Amino acid sequence: MTMASGNVYYPDYLQLDKVLNAQDLESVKLGQPAHDEMLFIVIHQAYELWFKQVLHEVGSVMAMFADGHVDDNGGELNVAVHRMERVKTILDVLVHQMDIMETMTPLDFLDFRDMLRPASGFQSMQFKILEARLGLRMEARHGKQYYTSQLKPEHKAEIEALEGETTLLELVNAWLERMPFLGKSYWPGDGPGFFALLEKLYTDSLVAGEEGNAKLWKDLFVDGNKERHLSPKACRSALFIMLYRDEPIFQQPFRFLESLLDIDAGMASWRSRHLNMVHRMIGLRVGTGGSTGKAYLRGAMDSHYIFSEIADLSSFLFERRKLPPLSAELKQAIGFTAR
Protein backbone atom coordinates (compact mmCIF):
# COMPACT_ATOMS: atom_id res chain seq x y z
CA MET A 1 0.00 0.00 0.00
CA THR A 2 1.90 3.05 -1.29
CA MET A 3 0.81 6.68 -1.29
CA ALA A 4 2.40 9.89 -2.60
CA SER A 5 3.53 10.84 0.90
CA GLY A 6 5.62 7.69 1.14
CA ASN A 7 5.17 4.13 2.28
CA VAL A 8 2.10 3.62 4.45
CA TYR A 9 1.81 0.44 6.49
CA TYR A 10 -1.75 -0.78 7.16
CA PRO A 11 -1.45 -1.33 10.96
CA ASP A 12 0.28 2.02 11.36
CA TYR A 13 -2.23 3.89 9.20
CA LEU A 14 -5.14 2.58 11.33
CA GLN A 15 -3.13 2.88 14.55
CA LEU A 16 -4.15 -0.65 15.41
CA ASP A 17 -1.71 -0.77 18.29
CA LYS A 18 -3.95 1.79 20.04
CA VAL A 19 -7.31 0.50 18.84
CA LEU A 20 -6.73 -3.20 19.58
CA ASN A 21 -5.17 -2.53 22.96
CA ALA A 22 -7.92 -0.19 24.16
CA GLN A 23 -9.97 -2.94 25.84
CA ASP A 24 -9.09 -2.80 29.54
CA LEU A 25 -11.45 -5.19 31.35
CA GLU A 26 -12.48 -4.19 34.87
CA SER A 27 -13.23 -7.81 35.70
CA VAL A 28 -9.63 -8.79 34.90
CA LYS A 29 -8.28 -5.94 37.00
CA LEU A 30 -10.30 -7.23 39.95
CA GLY A 31 -9.21 -10.82 39.42
CA GLN A 32 -12.70 -12.01 38.42
CA PRO A 33 -12.49 -12.35 34.62
CA ALA A 34 -15.89 -12.12 32.91
CA HIS A 35 -15.80 -13.46 29.37
CA ASP A 36 -18.52 -11.19 27.94
CA GLU A 37 -17.00 -7.94 29.18
CA MET A 38 -14.79 -7.94 26.07
CA LEU A 39 -17.90 -8.02 23.86
CA PHE A 40 -19.49 -5.24 25.93
CA ILE A 41 -16.47 -2.95 25.51
CA VAL A 42 -15.95 -3.64 21.79
CA ILE A 43 -19.62 -2.99 20.99
CA HIS A 44 -19.61 0.33 22.82
CA GLN A 45 -16.31 1.41 21.31
CA ALA A 46 -17.77 0.65 17.89
CA TYR A 47 -20.80 2.80 18.77
CA GLU A 48 -18.55 5.71 19.67
CA LEU A 49 -16.60 5.39 16.42
CA TRP A 50 -19.84 5.48 14.45
CA PHE A 51 -21.03 8.49 16.47
CA LYS A 52 -17.79 10.22 15.47
CA GLN A 53 -18.52 9.52 11.81
CA VAL A 54 -22.12 10.74 12.14
CA LEU A 55 -20.91 13.99 13.74
CA HIS A 56 -18.43 14.36 10.87
CA GLU A 57 -21.22 14.01 8.28
CA VAL A 58 -23.72 16.25 10.09
CA GLY A 59 -21.06 18.90 10.70
CA SER A 60 -20.20 19.04 7.00
CA VAL A 61 -23.87 19.50 6.06
CA MET A 62 -24.30 22.23 8.67
CA ALA A 63 -21.32 24.05 7.17
CA MET A 64 -23.03 24.02 3.74
CA PHE A 65 -26.18 25.56 5.18
CA ALA A 66 -24.44 28.01 7.51
CA ASP A 67 -23.30 30.50 4.85
CA GLY A 68 -26.86 31.46 3.94
CA HIS A 69 -26.67 29.98 0.46
CA VAL A 70 -26.95 26.32 -0.53
CA ASP A 71 -25.52 26.15 -4.04
CA ASP A 72 -27.84 23.87 -6.01
CA ASN A 73 -25.99 24.56 -9.27
CA GLY A 74 -22.74 23.49 -7.62
CA GLY A 75 -24.29 20.28 -6.33
CA GLU A 76 -24.17 21.19 -2.63
CA LEU A 77 -27.70 20.01 -1.92
CA ASN A 78 -27.04 16.72 -3.67
CA VAL A 79 -23.95 16.23 -1.49
CA ALA A 80 -25.98 17.12 1.63
CA VAL A 81 -28.64 14.54 0.73
CA HIS A 82 -25.98 11.90 0.09
CA ARG A 83 -24.31 12.51 3.46
CA MET A 84 -27.54 12.57 5.42
CA GLU A 85 -28.59 9.30 3.78
CA ARG A 86 -25.23 7.92 4.89
CA VAL A 87 -26.07 8.99 8.45
CA LYS A 88 -29.34 7.06 8.23
CA THR A 89 -27.47 3.97 6.99
CA ILE A 90 -25.07 4.24 9.94
CA LEU A 91 -28.03 4.48 12.33
CA ASP A 92 -29.39 1.27 10.79
CA VAL A 93 -26.05 -0.39 11.55
CA LEU A 94 -26.24 0.82 15.17
CA VAL A 95 -29.62 -0.83 15.52
CA HIS A 96 -28.34 -4.10 14.05
CA GLN A 97 -25.37 -4.10 16.42
CA MET A 98 -27.92 -4.86 19.14
CA ASP A 99 -28.21 -8.33 17.59
CA ILE A 100 -24.62 -8.98 18.66
CA MET A 101 -25.12 -7.42 22.09
CA GLU A 102 -28.14 -9.62 22.71
CA THR A 103 -26.03 -12.77 22.37
CA MET A 104 -24.98 -11.83 25.92
CA THR A 105 -27.47 -13.16 28.46
CA PRO A 106 -28.56 -11.26 31.60
CA LEU A 107 -26.46 -13.58 33.76
CA ASP A 108 -23.43 -12.98 31.52
CA PHE A 109 -23.92 -9.25 32.06
CA LEU A 110 -24.32 -9.61 35.82
CA ASP A 111 -20.84 -11.19 35.97
CA PHE A 112 -19.36 -7.69 35.56
CA ARG A 113 -22.20 -5.13 35.66
CA ASP A 114 -21.62 -3.89 39.20
CA MET A 115 -17.93 -3.36 38.43
CA LEU A 116 -18.89 -0.61 35.96
CA ARG A 117 -20.62 1.79 38.36
CA PRO A 118 -21.12 4.67 37.87
CA ALA A 119 -20.08 4.46 34.19
CA SER A 120 -23.06 4.44 31.84
CA GLY A 121 -23.95 4.95 28.21
CA PHE A 122 -25.85 7.93 29.56
CA GLN A 123 -22.43 9.59 29.79
CA SER A 124 -21.77 9.31 26.04
CA MET A 125 -20.67 12.82 25.13
CA GLN A 126 -20.81 12.22 21.39
CA PHE A 127 -24.44 11.11 21.44
CA LYS A 128 -25.41 14.14 23.53
CA ILE A 129 -23.50 16.42 21.16
CA LEU A 130 -25.24 14.82 18.16
CA GLU A 131 -28.70 15.38 19.63
CA ALA A 132 -27.82 18.99 20.49
CA ARG A 133 -26.33 19.77 17.06
CA LEU A 134 -29.34 18.31 15.27
CA GLY A 135 -31.69 20.53 17.29
CA LEU A 136 -32.77 18.89 20.54
CA ARG A 137 -32.69 21.73 23.08
CA MET A 138 -32.43 21.18 26.82
CA GLU A 139 -35.99 22.36 27.54
CA ALA A 140 -37.36 19.67 25.23
CA ARG A 141 -35.45 16.80 26.83
CA HIS A 142 -37.09 14.12 28.88
CA GLY A 143 -35.57 14.18 32.38
CA LYS A 144 -33.69 17.41 31.65
CA GLN A 145 -32.88 17.93 35.35
CA TYR A 146 -30.88 14.69 35.24
CA TYR A 147 -29.43 14.99 31.75
CA THR A 148 -25.99 16.43 32.62
CA SER A 149 -25.86 15.44 36.29
CA GLN A 150 -23.64 12.39 35.69
CA LEU A 151 -21.04 14.20 33.58
CA LYS A 152 -17.67 15.57 34.61
CA PRO A 153 -17.80 19.36 35.10
CA GLU A 154 -15.90 20.09 31.89
CA HIS A 155 -18.20 17.81 29.89
CA LYS A 156 -21.29 19.34 31.49
CA ALA A 157 -20.03 22.80 30.50
CA GLU A 158 -19.44 21.61 26.92
CA ILE A 159 -22.99 20.32 26.58
CA GLU A 160 -24.49 23.45 28.12
CA ALA A 161 -22.45 25.65 25.75
CA LEU A 162 -24.11 23.92 22.79
CA GLU A 163 -27.42 25.49 23.86
CA GLY A 164 -26.13 28.81 22.49
CA GLU A 165 -24.97 27.42 19.13
CA THR A 166 -26.97 27.22 15.93
CA THR A 167 -28.55 23.82 15.27
CA LEU A 168 -29.21 21.97 12.03
CA LEU A 169 -32.94 22.47 12.62
CA GLU A 170 -32.43 26.25 12.78
CA LEU A 171 -30.30 26.19 9.62
CA VAL A 172 -33.01 24.20 7.81
CA ASN A 173 -35.60 26.74 8.95
CA ALA A 174 -33.52 29.60 7.49
CA TRP A 175 -32.96 27.64 4.25
CA LEU A 176 -36.70 27.05 3.82
CA GLU A 177 -37.48 30.71 4.51
CA ARG A 178 -35.27 31.73 1.58
CA MET A 179 -37.32 29.82 -1.02
CA PRO A 180 -38.61 32.52 -3.42
CA PHE A 181 -41.39 30.74 -5.29
CA LEU A 182 -44.33 31.81 -3.11
CA GLY A 183 -43.76 35.54 -3.71
CA LYS A 184 -46.28 37.76 -5.48
CA SER A 185 -44.10 37.95 -8.56
CA TYR A 186 -44.97 34.30 -9.26
CA TRP A 187 -48.63 34.61 -8.24
CA PRO A 188 -49.69 37.85 -9.96
CA GLY A 189 -53.13 39.40 -10.36
CA ASP A 190 -55.93 40.32 -8.00
CA GLY A 191 -56.99 36.75 -7.28
CA PRO A 192 -56.14 34.79 -4.14
CA GLY A 193 -52.54 33.75 -3.63
CA PHE A 194 -51.33 30.20 -3.53
CA PHE A 195 -51.87 29.66 0.18
CA ALA A 196 -55.35 31.16 0.12
CA LEU A 197 -56.24 28.60 -2.56
CA LEU A 198 -54.60 25.84 -0.58
CA GLU A 199 -56.34 26.80 2.67
CA LYS A 200 -59.72 26.52 0.95
CA LEU A 201 -58.75 23.11 -0.38
CA TYR A 202 -57.78 22.06 3.12
CA THR A 203 -60.85 23.37 4.96
CA ASP A 204 -63.14 21.87 2.31
CA SER A 205 -61.46 18.50 2.84
CA LEU A 206 -62.10 18.33 6.59
CA VAL A 207 -64.61 15.71 7.68
CA ALA A 208 -66.76 15.46 10.79
CA GLY A 209 -64.60 15.64 13.90
CA GLU A 210 -61.77 17.54 12.18
CA GLU A 211 -63.21 21.04 12.51
CA GLY A 212 -60.57 21.95 15.09
CA ASN A 213 -57.87 21.34 12.50
CA ALA A 214 -58.70 24.69 10.88
CA LYS A 215 -56.84 26.29 13.81
CA LEU A 216 -53.88 24.01 13.11
CA TRP A 217 -53.56 25.57 9.67
CA LYS A 218 -53.29 29.05 11.15
CA ASP A 219 -50.86 27.89 13.85
CA LEU A 220 -48.47 26.48 11.28
CA PHE A 221 -48.82 28.73 8.26
CA VAL A 222 -50.21 32.10 9.37
CA ASP A 223 -49.96 33.15 13.00
CA GLY A 224 -47.18 30.85 14.11
CA ASN A 225 -46.82 29.01 17.40
CA LYS A 226 -43.96 29.95 19.71
CA GLU A 227 -43.77 26.37 20.94
CA ARG A 228 -42.79 25.22 17.45
CA HIS A 229 -39.37 25.56 15.80
CA LEU A 230 -40.30 26.03 12.15
CA SER A 231 -41.61 29.49 11.28
CA PRO A 232 -44.84 29.92 9.26
CA LYS A 233 -42.75 30.98 6.26
CA ALA A 234 -40.56 27.89 6.53
CA CYS A 235 -43.62 25.66 6.91
CA ARG A 236 -45.19 27.16 3.79
CA SER A 237 -42.02 26.53 1.81
CA ALA A 238 -41.66 22.96 3.09
CA LEU A 239 -45.28 22.17 2.21
CA PHE A 240 -44.83 23.69 -1.24
CA ILE A 241 -41.78 21.47 -1.79
CA MET A 242 -43.71 18.41 -0.63
CA LEU A 243 -46.72 19.16 -2.85
CA TYR A 244 -44.68 19.90 -5.97
CA ARG A 245 -41.83 17.49 -5.32
CA ASP A 246 -42.05 16.08 -8.85
CA GLU A 247 -40.86 19.40 -10.30
CA PRO A 248 -37.13 19.23 -11.13
CA ILE A 249 -35.93 21.96 -8.78
CA PHE A 250 -37.77 20.45 -5.79
CA GLN A 251 -36.63 16.86 -6.16
CA GLN A 252 -33.43 17.26 -4.14
CA PRO A 253 -35.01 19.57 -1.48
CA PHE A 254 -37.71 16.94 -0.99
CA ARG A 255 -35.12 14.19 -0.62
CA PHE A 256 -33.29 16.32 1.92
CA LEU A 257 -36.44 16.83 4.01
CA GLU A 258 -37.11 13.10 3.78
CA SER A 259 -33.56 12.37 4.97
CA LEU A 260 -34.22 14.40 8.13
CA LEU A 261 -37.32 12.33 8.85
CA ASP A 262 -35.32 9.16 8.17
CA ILE A 263 -32.72 10.25 10.74
CA ASP A 264 -35.46 10.89 13.31
CA ALA A 265 -36.87 7.44 12.58
CA GLY A 266 -33.42 5.84 12.79
CA MET A 267 -32.68 7.40 16.17
CA ALA A 268 -36.12 6.38 17.44
CA SER A 269 -35.49 2.80 16.26
CA TRP A 270 -32.15 2.77 18.06
CA ARG A 271 -33.77 4.05 21.27
CA SER A 272 -36.56 1.48 20.98
CA ARG A 273 -34.14 -1.39 20.48
CA HIS A 274 -31.98 -0.10 23.34
CA LEU A 275 -35.05 0.08 25.58
CA ASN A 276 -36.00 -3.51 24.86
CA MET A 277 -32.43 -4.71 25.41
CA VAL A 278 -32.15 -2.87 28.75
CA HIS A 279 -35.46 -4.32 29.92
CA ARG A 280 -34.28 -7.80 28.94
CA MET A 281 -30.94 -7.37 30.69
CA ILE A 282 -31.84 -5.62 33.96
CA GLY A 283 -35.63 -5.66 34.14
CA LEU A 284 -36.87 -2.68 36.15
CA ARG A 285 -33.61 -1.94 38.00
CA VAL A 286 -31.92 1.47 37.75
CA GLY A 287 -29.08 1.94 35.28
CA THR A 288 -25.44 1.83 36.33
CA GLY A 289 -25.31 5.61 35.95
CA GLY A 290 -28.30 6.10 38.25
CA SER A 291 -30.99 6.69 35.64
CA THR A 292 -34.40 5.05 35.96
CA GLY A 293 -33.37 2.57 33.27
CA LYS A 294 -36.34 1.44 31.19
CA ALA A 295 -38.59 4.31 32.35
CA TYR A 296 -36.10 6.98 31.28
CA LEU A 297 -35.47 5.34 27.90
CA ARG A 298 -39.22 5.08 27.28
CA GLY A 299 -39.68 8.81 27.91
CA ALA A 300 -36.74 9.74 25.69
CA MET A 301 -37.95 7.49 22.88
CA ASP A 302 -41.39 9.13 22.89
CA SER A 303 -40.27 12.77 23.16
CA HIS A 304 -36.87 13.20 21.50
CA TYR A 305 -38.03 13.60 17.90
CA ILE A 306 -36.22 16.57 16.35
CA PHE A 307 -37.77 16.98 12.90
CA SER A 308 -41.35 15.95 13.72
CA GLU A 309 -42.69 19.35 12.61
CA ILE A 310 -41.76 18.42 9.05
CA ALA A 311 -43.70 15.16 9.39
CA ASP A 312 -46.69 17.18 10.69
CA LEU A 313 -46.99 18.80 7.27
CA SER A 314 -48.31 15.56 5.80
CA SER A 315 -51.61 16.63 7.38
CA PHE A 316 -51.95 19.14 4.55
CA LEU A 317 -51.16 17.07 1.46
CA PHE A 318 -53.67 16.72 -1.38
CA GLU A 319 -54.16 14.65 -4.49
CA ARG A 320 -52.02 15.99 -7.33
CA ARG A 321 -55.10 16.59 -9.48
CA LYS A 322 -56.44 19.09 -6.93
CA LEU A 323 -53.32 21.25 -6.66
CA PRO A 324 -53.47 24.87 -7.86
CA PRO A 325 -51.86 25.08 -11.33
CA LEU A 326 -48.53 26.82 -11.56
CA SER A 327 -48.12 29.81 -13.86
CA ALA A 328 -46.02 29.44 -17.00
CA GLU A 329 -43.43 31.79 -15.50
CA LEU A 330 -43.18 29.74 -12.33
CA LYS A 331 -43.05 26.46 -14.26
CA GLN A 332 -40.12 27.86 -16.21
CA ALA A 333 -38.37 29.07 -13.05
CA ILE A 334 -38.53 25.66 -11.36
CA GLY A 335 -37.87 23.53 -14.44
CA PHE A 336 -34.84 22.53 -16.44
CA THR A 337 -35.53 24.74 -19.45
CA ALA A 338 -33.22 26.47 -21.88
CA ARG A 339 -32.86 30.22 -21.25
N, C-alpha and C positions, 0 to 999 in steps of 0.2 A: 504494500500500500504506500504509494509515493505521491507527494504533493509538491507544489511549486516551492513551498517554504523549506523543503528538505524531507528527509525520511521521517515518516510518522509510523510509530509502532502501535498496533491496535490496543493492547492493554494500557499503554501510556496515554493514548488519545482519550480513552474512556475513564482514565484514572481508576482502573479496577482495583488497584491496591487499596484505595480508600473505600470504594463502594462495597467490595466484597468482604471487607474487614470492619464494616460499620454495624455489625450485629453483635451487641454486647448483652448477653442474656443475664437478667437479674437472678434467675433460678440457679445458674451456674455459679455466679458470685456467692450465693448463699449456701452453696453445697447441696442443693436439692434440684438437680437438673430436670427440667420439664421439656419433653420432646417438642411439644407444639408451640413453645414460645418462639422458636426460630420462625415458624410459619407466621405467627402473629406479627413479628417485627418486620419481616420481608414484605408482607401485604401492606402494612401501614407505610413503610418507606416507599413502596411503589405508588401508593396513593399520593404521597407528598410530591413525588416526582411528576406525576400527572397534573397535580394542582399547579406546579411551577409552569408546566407547559400551557395550561389553560390561561394562567395569568399573562403569560407571554403573548398569547393570541389575542386575548381581550384588550390588553394594553396597546397592541398595535392598531386594533380597530378604533379604539378611543382616540389615538393620535390622529387618525384620518379624519375623524369627525370634529376634532377640537379646534381646527383652524377656521371653522365657519364656512367651509366649502368642500363638499365631497365631489371630486372630479369624476363624473360619469364618463366623459370622453376619454379620460386617461385610464379608465378601468378600475378606479379605486373602489367603487361600490361592489364590483364583481369580486375583487380581492377580499373585501370585508365579508361578503356572503360566504366565500370559500372558507375563510378562517373561522367564522362562527359555526359553520357546518362541521368543521373539524372539532371544535369544542364539543358539539353535541355528540360526535362519534366517541370522543374521549370519555364523556359522561356515561355513554353506553358501556364502555369498557369497565368503568368504575363499578357500575351495577353488577356486571358479570363477574367481577373479582370476588363478589360475595359468595359465588358458587364454591370458590376455593376455600374461603374462610369457613364456610359451613361444613367442610369436611372435618373440622375440629368440633368435638362434642362438648357439651357443657362441663362434663367432668374433666376433660382435657384442659379446658380453660381454667377451671378451679385449681388445677395444679400450680398455677403461677399468678392468678389474678390478684390476690391480695398483696403480692410483692410489688405491684405496679403503683399502688396508691402514693400520692394523689394524681399521678399522670393520667391523662384522659384525652381521647380524641376531641373533646370539647376545647382543648387547648391548642388545636391546630390553627396557627396564625394564618397560614395561606388560605384556608377555607374561609376564615372570617374576612380576610382582605378581599377575596373574590366576591363574597356576598356584598360587601360594602362598595366595591368598585362598580359592580353591576347596578346597584341602586337601592339596596336594602338598608334603610336608615335605622338608627337605634330605636326611635320611637315606634317603629313598626315591628320590632322584634318580639317574639314570644319569650317571656322570661327575661326582659331587658335588664332588670335589676341584678340578675345573676350573670349576664352574658360575659362580662370582663372580670368577674370577681376571682376567677381561678388563674388569671394570667400574672406573669411577673410585671412589676411596675412599668418597665420600659416597653413591654409589649402592650399593656393596657393603654399607655399613652399613644402608641402608634395607631391602635385601632380607633381611639377617640379622635385623633387628628384627621382621620379619613372622613369624619362627619363634615368637615369644612371643605372637602375637595369635590370637584365636579364628578358626577357619576355617568355611566353609560346611558342610563335612563334619561338624565337631563340633556345629554348630548343628542340623543334621539329626538327628544321633544323639540330642541332648537332646529334640528335638521328638518323635521316635519313642518315646522312653522315657516320655513323658507320656501316651501313649494309654491310656485306662482300661479298655478293653473285654475285657482278659484277666484281670481281677481276679476273686476268688472270688465277689464279689457277683453276677456275671453267670454264673458256673458253679457253682451251689450243689449241695449234696448230698454224699454220701459217695463218689460215683463218681469216676473219673479226670477230671482237668481237661482242658481243650482240648488242651494240648500233649502230654499223655500219650496221648490218643487219636490225635493227629497223628503222634507218633513211631511208634506201632504201625503206622499206615498206611504210613509211610515204610519201616520195616524189613521189613514184609511185601512191599513192592514191589521190594526189591532182588533182582537176578538174579545168576547166577553171575559172579564176578569183581568184584562191587560190595560184597563183605562189609566191606571197609575203610571204606566210606562211613558205617557206623554211627558211627564215631569222629567223622566230620565233623559229624554232627548235634550231638553233645555239644560239640564245639569252638565251634560257632556259637550254639547255643541254651541250653546248660546251663553248662558250665565256663568258657567264654570262651577266647580265645586272645590273648595280649598282643601278638602281631604284627599283629592286626587292629584296625581303627579303630571298627567298630560293636560296641557291647556286646551281650551275649546278649539283654538286654531289648529293645534297639532292633531286633535281628534278628527277634525274635518278633513285634514289632509290625509290622515291614515285611512279613513273610511273611503275617501275618493280613490286612493291607491287600490284598496281592496275591491271596490266595485268595478274599477276599470283596469284590473290587473292584466288583462289580455293585451292591452295597448303596449307597444314596444317599450316606451320609456318607463313604464311602471312595472315591467316584469322583474327586474332586479330589486327595486324597492320592495315589492311584495315578497320576494324570496328572503330579503333581509328581515322584514317584520316576522315572517314565518320562522326564521332561524332563532329569533328572540323567544318566541313561544316554545320552540323545540328545546331551548336551553332551560327554560322554566320547567318544562315537562321532564327533562332529563334529571334535573336537580331534585324534583319531587319524587321521581322514581328511585333515585339513590337514597333519599331520606326514608321512603317507604320500605325499601329493602333493608336498610340499616335498622329501622324500627323493629321489623320482624325478626332480624337476627338477634338484636339485643334481648327481645322478649324470650326468644328461644334459649339464649345463653344464660341470662340471669333472672328471668321471670320478672317479678315486680320490685326487685331490689334496686337501691340507688346505684348510680354509676360510680366508677372509681374516682372520678373528679368531684363527686358530691352532688351531681345533678339528680333529678328525679327519674332518670333512666327513661323507661318507655313513655311515661307521661309527658316529659319534656319533648321527646322526639315527635310524639303525636302532635303537640301544639305547634312545633316548628314546621312540620310537614303541611299542616293545614293553613298556616298563615304566612309563610315565607315565599309567596309568589311575588316576583318582581315586575313582570311584564303583563300581569293579568288585565290591565286596563286596555291593552291592545286586543286581547281575546274578547273583552266585553263588547267590542265594536261589531262582532258577529250578530249581535241583536238587531242590527240595522241593515242587514244585507237583503237584497231583493233579486228576483229573477232578472236575468239579463234583458229580457224582452220589455221589462217595465222601466228600465233606466232612462233618464232624460237624455235625448240625443245630444251629441257634442257638435259644436259649430265646426264648419269647415276649417276655420282658422285654428281652432284648438286641435282638431284632428291632425292638422299639418304640424303643429308645434310639438305634439307628443308622438309623432310617427317618424319612421325612417324614410324621409322623402328628400328628393333632390332639391336643392335651393337654387 
